[in-house]
Amino acid sequence: MRWPKDPTGKGHPKINRIYRLVRRISRALVSIWFREINIVDDENIPPEGGVIFISWHPSGLIDPMLMHASLPGKMSMIAKHTLFNIPILGRLIRSAGAVPIERSQDSTSQGESKDRNQQQLENVASVVANGGRLIIFPEGTTHTDSSVKRARSGAARILLAARRKAQRDGNPEPQLVPIGLHYSESQTFRERAAVIVERVMQFKNTPELIENAEEQDLIDREWVTSVTGAIGIELKRASLSKTTWRERTLIWKSRSLAYAEKTRQSGSKLVKPTYAESVLGARRIRAGWEYLAEKDPDLTAQFVEDCEQHFEQLEQRNLIPLDVDARPDRLTRWASAKLFIEWAWAAVWMLGLISWSAVIGNLVPYRGNALTIRIMKRRGAEQSIIGTLKVLTAVIFFPLWWIIASGGFTWMLLAEASPVNEFLQLHWLLALLTQLPGVLVFIFLFLWWPTSAKLHLRLYARLAIKSRQLRRWKAWKDDEHKWDELVHHQRLLAGRLVGLGEGLILPGDEDWIDPPAGKDDVGSVTRRIPSSVQTP
């Protein structure tokens, strides 16, 4: 995992030790939570001046924690002011750079709340104007919808105030950069994530200041409204937003078909793509789908119907498109035996010291975390905050247990009253362990528990992959699935899909031009002119 380097030099806020420690914790947690994290196009971040990062908000505390871990520089985050009153959570998010904002609808005194909100926005804008970096979720709330909610005006208002202050102080103009957050499944442990840094958004020039206050307010409101509208569209583009989860799921499954077909056409071996590559593939499918839905709705509707029927057949057989594409032409005994040996080898490693250490150091807090989530679900906690609760309770339970386990094992090794210590004294070499400094042993054990967990997860990943391959092999040998028919039908669909895509200029192509701010990808999709009719 490559974390981007922090910017240095004049104009960039200094990163103190406390912030580095909090970010290190964030990176450790997201590295454990996700088995794969891709950070793409971080070179799009402006090298100078303040930056406002915007993103949609589908996964509670996981979203800001992932952005805090992935984006370079010292980050500030806007959060609802009531969160700062929650024990532990309030201290945690404040240390991570969060800034409280009180919305007018959250207070009984609308006038006083509005004044406080305005002052808080100006304070945040001052940080950005002086080169700071701010994370904002313009939707204002987390959710589990397949589409982006309506963007609020806070980001645009902060950008306007920050640009004016930067202009007065002679600082570089602050910029606004969208972030695409993508999860294979954010609420599930050890899934995949991608953080896509989009290009800087361009807007009309900042309104000039005039003496007439009322006219100035109208001009500013018009600019803020225009920027907010552009932000809303940009969030939809960056998040691959669709109106229903059915459409979103269809796009991702179609992406799998297209990837497998292109791999076959190139003669390459079919391997699982990185999650960032999968996101780009889904973006291409989405842009092409929406373009063809406008230009040729009948063709698109028929193709969607054919794909849905095929995917429904796979679901009835408990299969996925990859099961069909990865099936070899011949199922040999040697290949089956080799796969079993690889699975057995991975299983043997799971029984070693690393796994036992991981169990001792992490099973109790893991079970405690699961029990807490189960209780919260029974009490009616919303699905949108389940991921937040998992991360928050993990932050509390795991370090607490590591302290308890480290203290207990330190006592067993060093205390004369301990039967373990008495056993070690039987051999002069083992007796050396009982003479180690207690503080050193405690620190080593405290660091070893999370380290063993990471190593265990790698071993577990190998075993899980081999187990899935064994189940897939078993399914391949089941003739009731009618494999010849499934393979033939899926390849026909994949060929049609790739054929349609090759006739269009889509995201990721060399001649693709990103749409301007406030425009979705479909507006930049064009038909590709065949080489035979191009002018020499």
C-alpha atoms as one frame of an Amber mdcrd trajectory, in Angstrom:
protein
   0.000   0.000   0.000   1.497   3.339  -1.064   0.395   6.343   0.942   0.905
   9.681  -0.889   3.686  11.941   0.382   2.759  15.061   2.312   3.435  18.424
   0.615   6.294  20.439   2.042   7.501  24.004   1.833   6.033  27.435   2.301
   2.269  27.710   2.120   1.524  24.254   3.517   0.420  23.918   7.169   2.884
  22.076   9.363   1.819  18.586  10.411   2.340  18.111  14.138   3.078  14.862
  15.965  -0.427  14.455  17.333  -1.930  14.683  13.865   0.607  12.189  12.508
  -0.254   9.784  15.316  -3.996  10.075  14.665  -3.454   9.584  10.941  -1.249
   6.573  11.609  -4.120   5.070  13.591  -6.531   5.845  10.736  -4.228   4.155
   8.250  -3.812   1.123  10.465  -7.569   0.754  10.926  -8.498   1.119   7.256
  -5.639  -1.220   6.289  -7.127  -3.853   8.574 -10.730  -3.155   7.567 -10.038
  -3.316   3.803  -7.902  -5.990   2.180  -7.162  -3.688  -0.770  -7.019   0.112
  -0.966  -6.261   1.858  -4.257  -5.387   5.572  -4.346  -5.566   6.819  -7.927
  -4.517  10.076  -9.616  -3.310  11.857  -6.470  -1.163  13.940  -8.843  -4.389
  15.861  -9.599  -4.055  17.599  -6.213  -2.823  21.203  -6.762   0.786  21.625
  -5.576   0.045  24.980  -3.925  -2.853  26.800  -2.333  -5.707  25.575  -0.190
  -7.840  22.641  -1.318 -11.426  21.619  -0.536 -11.999  17.896  -1.126 -15.627
  16.898  -1.678 -17.187  13.436  -1.817 -20.463  11.614  -1.398 -21.124  10.033
   2.006 -22.346   6.395   1.824 -20.583   4.812   4.796 -20.615   6.888   7.960
 -17.302   7.231   9.809 -15.550   4.975   7.290 -15.699   7.707   4.609 -13.832
  10.468   6.488 -11.430   7.964   8.037 -10.485   6.582   4.609 -10.034  10.082
   3.153  -8.078  11.197   6.223  -5.749   8.215   5.778  -5.400   8.454   2.002
  -5.090  12.155   1.164  -1.737  13.914   1.704  -1.256  16.972   3.883  -2.952
  18.111   7.067  -6.695  17.606   6.683  -9.533  19.395   8.413 -13.047  17.971
   8.365 -16.427  19.548   8.913 -18.707  17.533  11.173 -22.077  18.056  12.801
 -21.516  19.909  16.088 -23.501  17.364  18.144 -20.900  14.655  17.351 -18.357
  16.551  19.451 -20.517  16.002  22.544 -20.248  12.206  22.296 -17.646  10.780
  24.728 -14.460   9.470  23.097 -15.821  10.047  19.569 -15.734  13.814  20.104
 -12.087  13.759  21.183 -11.173  11.354  18.402 -12.618  13.384  15.533 -11.324
  16.671  16.938  -7.797  15.247  17.123  -8.186  14.056  13.538  -8.797  17.631
  12.402 -12.604  17.831  12.518 -14.248  21.251  12.789 -17.757  21.623  14.303
 -20.552  23.169  12.253 -23.999  23.940  13.659 -26.752  23.854  11.061 -29.654
  26.247  11.469 -32.215  23.412  11.526 -30.397  21.829  14.493 -31.147  24.715
  16.862 -34.321  26.098  18.410 -32.969  29.643  18.092 -32.677  30.021  14.332
 -31.158  33.499  14.414 -28.385  32.711  16.896 -27.608  29.403  15.198 -27.351
  31.106  11.800 -24.913  33.686  13.172 -22.764  30.987  14.797 -22.829  28.948
  11.588 -21.664  31.945   9.557 -18.787  32.603  11.951 -17.767  28.938  11.841
 -17.807  28.964   8.029 -15.574  32.033   7.983 -13.128  30.354  10.381 -12.976
  27.281   8.141 -12.581  29.456   5.049  -9.620  31.182   6.704  -7.876  27.817
   7.141  -8.358  27.007   3.437  -7.275  30.506   2.336  -3.983  30.027   4.182
  -3.164  26.779   2.349  -5.117  24.317   4.480  -6.915  21.250   3.171 -10.541
  20.570   4.025 -12.752  17.496   3.601 -16.468  18.176   3.068 -19.413  15.898
   2.369 -21.813  18.307   0.595 -24.805  15.997   1.051 -24.668  16.878   4.763
 -25.533  13.380   5.983 -24.520   9.770   5.460 -26.898   7.398   3.645 -27.192
   4.021   1.910 -28.894   5.198  -1.289 -27.543   4.203  -4.696 -27.653   7.818
  -5.828 -26.155  11.029  -4.450 -28.454  13.187  -2.320 -28.953  16.881  -3.054
 -25.785  18.870  -2.387 -25.970  21.668   0.189 -24.420  25.092  -0.327 -21.784
  24.927   2.465 -18.866  23.882   0.231 -19.563  26.653  -2.288 -19.914  29.271
   0.446 -16.615  28.240   2.043 -14.890  28.268  -1.353 -16.174  31.784  -2.069
 -15.042  33.146   1.314 -11.682  31.351   1.084 -10.939  32.689  -2.399 -11.725
  36.243  -1.371  -9.526  36.044   1.699  -6.688  34.423  -0.274  -6.936  37.208
  -2.839  -6.720  39.874  -0.119  -3.718  38.174   1.499  -1.905  37.513  -1.777
  -2.131  33.703  -1.434  -2.733  31.198  -4.280  -6.400  30.717  -5.134  -7.979
  27.747  -3.264  -9.335  24.944  -5.440 -12.082  22.354  -5.171 -11.221  18.702
  -5.929 -13.871  15.921  -6.083 -13.038  12.505  -4.621 -14.651   9.309  -5.819
 -15.113   6.862  -2.926 -15.839   3.320  -4.059 -16.364   0.185  -1.955 -16.964
  -3.392  -2.977 -18.905  -3.547   0.316 -18.091  -0.933   2.938 -20.025  -2.611
   5.764 -18.240  -5.960   5.359 -14.838  -6.792   6.812 -11.891  -7.290   4.413
 -13.533  -5.932   1.274 -11.925  -3.512  -1.241 -11.868   0.287  -1.566 -10.708
   2.850  -4.119 -10.046   6.562  -3.600 -10.116   8.321  -7.000  -8.802  11.918
  -7.017 -10.678  13.720  -9.799  -9.423  16.801 -11.676  -9.738  20.293 -10.213
 -13.158  21.840 -10.829 -13.237  25.094 -12.801 -15.838  27.793 -12.133 -16.697
  31.319 -13.176 -14.519  34.026 -11.648 -15.221  34.965  -8.050 -17.777  37.831
  -7.948 -16.257  41.272  -7.472 -17.046  43.152  -4.263 -19.402  46.125  -4.621
 -20.741  48.711  -2.187 -24.441  47.791  -2.445 -24.915  45.054   0.173 -28.238
  43.760  -1.178 -26.959  43.518  -4.740 -23.759  41.894  -3.472 -25.833  39.278
  -1.649 -27.811  38.492  -4.810 -24.635  38.148  -6.904 -23.010  35.915  -4.293
 -26.099  33.741  -4.000 -26.215  33.269  -7.764 -22.540  32.191  -7.803 -23.012
  29.842  -4.836 -26.118  28.296  -6.425 -24.276  27.706  -9.705 -21.274  26.129
  -7.965 -23.508  23.981  -5.740 -25.335  22.644  -8.795 -22.024  21.788 -10.437
 -20.895  20.055  -7.234 -24.030  17.904  -7.188 -23.463  16.707 -10.749 -19.756
  16.154 -10.116 -20.510  13.987  -7.072 -22.826  11.840  -9.202 -20.131  11.444
 -11.852 -17.347  10.670  -9.375 -19.434   8.115  -7.439 -20.957   6.400 -10.514
 -24.348   7.376  -9.150 -27.482   5.596 -10.386 -31.111   5.910  -9.371 -31.460
   2.308  -8.149 -29.205  -0.428  -6.773 -30.523  -2.675  -9.555 -28.937  -0.391
 -12.150 -25.726  -0.068 -10.171 -25.428  -3.854  -9.760 -26.110  -4.381 -13.457
 -23.300  -1.967 -14.364 -20.778  -3.793 -12.168 -21.703  -7.232 -13.478 -21.553
  -5.971 -17.067 -18.118  -4.533 -16.300 -17.010  -8.059 -15.383 -18.228  -9.399
 -18.740 -16.443  -6.682 -20.692 -13.174  -7.188 -18.805 -13.176 -10.959 -19.414
 -13.979 -10.537 -23.119 -11.199  -7.980 -23.657  -8.767 -10.299 -21.875  -9.744
 -13.162 -24.183  -9.384 -10.971 -27.263  -5.895  -9.897 -26.195  -4.834 -13.487
 -25.561  -3.863 -12.686 -21.956  -4.485 -14.797 -18.870  -7.624 -13.916 -16.933
  -6.578 -12.428 -13.580  -8.604 -10.440 -11.093  -8.170  -6.693 -11.761  -7.350
  -4.179  -9.045 -10.345  -2.441  -7.571  -9.287   0.845  -9.205  -9.332  -0.892
 -12.606 -12.778  -2.273 -11.815 -14.029   1.214 -10.943 -12.765   2.575 -14.275
 -14.459  -0.299 -16.080 -17.747   0.454 -14.311 -17.376   4.137 -15.188 -16.979
   3.219 -18.859 -20.054   0.982 -18.786 -22.115   3.679 -17.063 -21.122   6.409
 -19.525 -21.710   4.223 -22.588 -24.983   2.868 -21.225 -26.415   6.341 -20.595
 -25.253   7.574 -24.014 -26.853   4.654 -25.878 -30.004   4.954 -23.755 -30.405
   8.455 -25.200 -29.389   7.687 -28.794 -30.799   4.167 -29.221 -33.191   3.364
 -26.340 -34.679   0.254 -27.975 -31.270  -1.370 -28.453 -30.256  -0.501 -24.897
 -33.487  -1.788 -23.348 -33.190  -5.125 -25.171 -29.552  -5.560 -24.160 -30.348
  -4.740 -20.519 -33.157  -7.301 -20.555 -30.854  -9.986 -22.001 -28.182  -9.253
 -19.377 -30.662  -9.352 -16.497 -32.043 -12.704 -17.640 -28.528 -14.148 -17.813
 -27.520 -12.782 -14.404 -30.741 -14.144 -12.917 -29.861 -17.613 -14.220 -26.453
 -17.344 -12.569 -27.974 -16.274  -9.247 -30.350 -19.251  -9.320 -27.284 -21.494
  -9.627 -25.400 -19.535  -6.950 -22.790 -18.473  -9.524 -21.179 -15.201 -10.571
 -19.929 -14.143 -14.038 -16.314 -14.854 -13.044 -17.218 -18.522 -12.409 -18.242
 -18.809 -16.058 -15.343 -16.837 -17.527 -12.667 -18.601 -15.469 -13.816 -22.165
 -16.283 -11.030 -24.017 -18.129 -11.719 -26.007 -21.276 -10.448 -29.194 -19.594
 -10.820 -30.225 -15.934  -7.807 -32.441 -15.268  -7.084 -34.515 -12.165  -3.626
 -32.964 -11.864  -5.075 -29.433 -11.744  -7.588 -30.577  -9.115  -4.855 -32.240
  -7.022  -2.591 -29.174  -7.304  -5.398 -26.906  -6.097  -6.079 -29.164  -3.103
  -2.380 -29.242  -2.174  -2.232 -25.431  -2.309  -5.326 -25.230  -0.092  -3.866
 -27.735   2.405  -0.554 -25.843   2.540  -2.384 -22.607   3.303  -4.441 -24.382
   5.990  -1.276 -25.733   7.656   0.170 -22.227   7.947  -3.068 -21.117   9.597
  -2.234 -23.403  12.539   1.100 -21.726  13.273   2.250 -19.290  15.964   1.067
 -16.253  14.058  -2.538 -17.385  13.923  -2.574 -18.441  17.590  -1.151 -15.044
  18.558  -3.794 -13.339  16.432  -6.537 -15.340  18.141  -5.281 -14.570  21.640
  -4.731 -10.904  20.917  -7.839 -10.167  18.872 -10.610 -12.744  19.303 -12.071
 -11.240  22.502 -12.391  -7.648  21.180 -13.606  -8.993  17.838 -16.405 -10.895
  19.543 -17.142  -7.899  21.733 -17.390  -5.729  18.649 -19.752  -8.204  16.969
 -21.940  -8.438  20.099 -22.187  -4.657  20.317 -23.261  -4.380  16.681 -25.837
  -7.156  17.174 -27.321  -5.293  20.141 -27.409  -1.997  18.201 -29.189  -3.692
  15.290 -31.823  -5.107  17.664 -32.353  -1.587  19.002 -33.060  -0.348  15.499
 -29.761   1.293  14.509 -29.809   2.417  10.875 -27.748   0.445   8.369 -25.996
   3.636   7.267 -24.260   3.953  10.672 -23.464   0.265  11.247 -20.041   0.693
   9.642 -19.402   3.719  11.860 -20.317   1.746  14.968 -18.051  -1.130  13.948
 -15.053   1.152  13.516 -15.766   3.167  16.664 -16.156   0.137  18.926 -13.026
  -1.385  17.355 -11.073   1.754  18.289 -12.138   1.203  21.903 -12.167  -2.585
  22.308  -8.974  -3.623  20.544  -6.419  -1.308  22.273  -8.096  -1.977  25.634
  -7.757  -5.725  25.193  -4.164  -5.405  23.951  -3.313  -3.599  27.188  -4.994
  -6.310  29.287  -3.414  -9.191  27.318   0.036  -7.580  27.337  -0.130  -7.019
  31.078  -1.286 -10.591  31.719   1.406 -12.217  29.586   4.086  -9.930  31.029
   3.112 -11.110  34.512   3.121 -14.774  33.445   6.630 -14.464  32.011   8.286
 -12.367  34.707   6.447 -12.886  38.005   8.005 -15.538  40.270   4.542 -16.622
  41.408   3.584 -17.485  37.821   3.619 -21.191  36.833   4.849 -20.162  33.364
   7.826 -18.398  34.941   8.525 -21.471  37.057   8.459 -23.689  33.953  10.860
 -21.406  32.055  13.339 -21.569  34.928  13.862 -25.276  34.215  16.171 -24.461
  31.291  18.928 -21.850  31.323  18.104 -20.615  27.793  14.391 -20.183  28.498
  15.242 -18.623  31.849  16.774 -15.676  29.986  13.249 -14.678  28.979  12.312
 -14.185  32.623  15.123 -11.634  33.047  13.923  -9.236  30.346  12.774  -5.738
  31.438   9.040  -5.708  32.132   8.404  -2.482  30.202  10.172  -3.868  27.145
   8.145  -7.094  27.251   4.887  -5.169  27.648   5.644  -2.857  24.696   6.703
  -5.770  22.495   3.514  -7.701  23.249   1.307  -4.634  22.765   2.780  -4.137
  19.289   2.795  -7.859  18.495  -0.977  -8.403  18.823  -1.975  -6.084  15.917
   1.075  -7.197  13.906   0.133 -10.845  14.265  -3.420  -9.946  13.231  -2.170
  -8.393   9.987   0.033 -11.393   9.239  -2.852 -13.710  10.071  -5.140 -11.820
   7.672  -2.660 -12.393   4.864  -2.592 -16.104   5.636  -6.372 -16.129   5.926
  -6.676 -14.379   2.550  -4.634 -17.144   0.926  -6.783 -19.824   2.525 -10.010
 -18.011   1.584  -8.902 -17.669  -2.046  -7.994 -21.334  -2.262 -11.272 -22.308
  -0.582 -13.249 -20.282  -3.124 -11.282 -21.923  -5.925 -12.111 -25.361  -4.522
 -15.825 -24.501  -4.382 -15.612 -23.107  -7.910 -13.929 -26.317  -9.104 -16.703
 -28.353  -7.519 -19.282 -26.225  -9.336 -17.409 -26.639 -12.627 -17.730 -30.419
 -12.324 -21.489 -30.184 -11.821 -23.088 -30.843 -15.229 -26.483 -29.686 -13.969
 -25.297 -26.111 -14.476 -25.219 -26.673 -18.267 -21.826 -25.055 -18.606 -21.613
 -25.111 -22.392 -24.847 -23.168 -22.617 -23.824 -20.677 -19.907 -20.389 -20.056
 -21.417 -21.813 -19.623 -24.927 -24.520 -17.210 -23.806 -22.202 -15.151 -21.591
 -19.595 -14.785 -24.310 -22.252 -13.640 -26.774 -23.365 -10.942 -24.307 -19.751
  -9.941 -23.607 -19.001  -9.713 -27.332 -22.024  -7.473 -27.914 -21.042  -5.297
 -24.949 -17.426  -4.849 -26.068 -18.564  -4.240 -29.636 -20.823  -1.413 -28.507
 -18.038   0.063 -26.382 -15.482  -0.034 -29.198 -17.750   2.199 -31.244 -17.662
   4.918 -28.563 -15.040   7.180 -26.991 -15.304   6.389 -23.276 -13.480   7.296
 -20.028  -9.989   5.803 -20.018  -9.515   5.969 -23.810  -6.527   7.969 -25.062
  -8.783  10.408 -26.918 -11.253  10.803 -24.038 -11.803  14.378 -22.835 -13.158
  14.832 -19.317 -16.366  16.858 -19.191 -16.236  20.362 -17.687 -17.304  20.939
 -14.076 -21.021  20.472 -13.640 -21.377  18.029 -16.564 -21.652  14.239 -16.367
 -19.570  11.768 -18.376 -22.390  11.073 -20.815 -22.015  14.603 -22.179 -18.478
  13.850 -23.393 -19.213  10.437 -24.941 -19.053  10.489 -28.755 -19.161   7.867
 -31.475 -15.796   6.756 -32.775 -15.223   7.427 -36.464 -14.137   4.191 -38.210
 -10.586   4.368 -39.533 -11.806   3.445 -43.015 -13.775   6.698 -43.320 -11.308
   9.024 -41.619  -9.696  11.567 -43.880  -5.985  10.950 -44.510
